[in-house]
Amino acid sequence: MENLYRATIERWGVDAQYDQAIEECAELIAALKHYQRGKITRQAVIDELADATLMLGQLRWMFGEDQVDAAVSKKLSKLSDLMATTDKDEKG
């Protein structure tokens, strides 16, 4: 993957890849809204999710996989704590 990510930056540049990531995320947002309204199929959402996932993978590589992994771990820990607190509140 790294070779492919590097090649896209060499061909189109960093700013173009940022713009592409923004576009793919926007398309996913729109697809999810259309899906909620019954205007598109589940497969259409999956296709947009695949595009966004590819761009997120590239951004992860560009910004540093270790740093992103550390941030994700921190966010997962916060989510776990929130879920534990929410469970206690609902049972209490």
C-alpha positions, 0 to 999 in steps of 0.5 A, a space after each residue: 500500500 505504501 508504494 501506491 500511496 507514495 505514487 499518488 502523491 508523486 503524481 498528483 501532490 499532497 494538496 490534491 490528495 487532501 482534496 480527494 479525501 474531502 470529496 470522498 468523505 462528502 460523497 459518503 455523507 451524501 450517500 448515507 443521507 440518501 440511504 436513510 431516505 430510501 433513495 439509494 441502495 445499500 451497495 451504493 453506500 458500501 461503494 462510497 464507504 470503500 472510496 472513503 476508506 481508501 482515502 482514510 488509509 492514505 491520510 493515515 499513512 501521510 500523517 503517521 500510522 503510529 500517531 493515528 493508531 495512538 489517537 484511535 486507542 485513546 478515543 476507544 478508551 474514552 468510548 469504553 469509559 462512556 459506555 461503562 458510565 452510560 450502562 451504570 446510569 441506565 441501571 441506576 
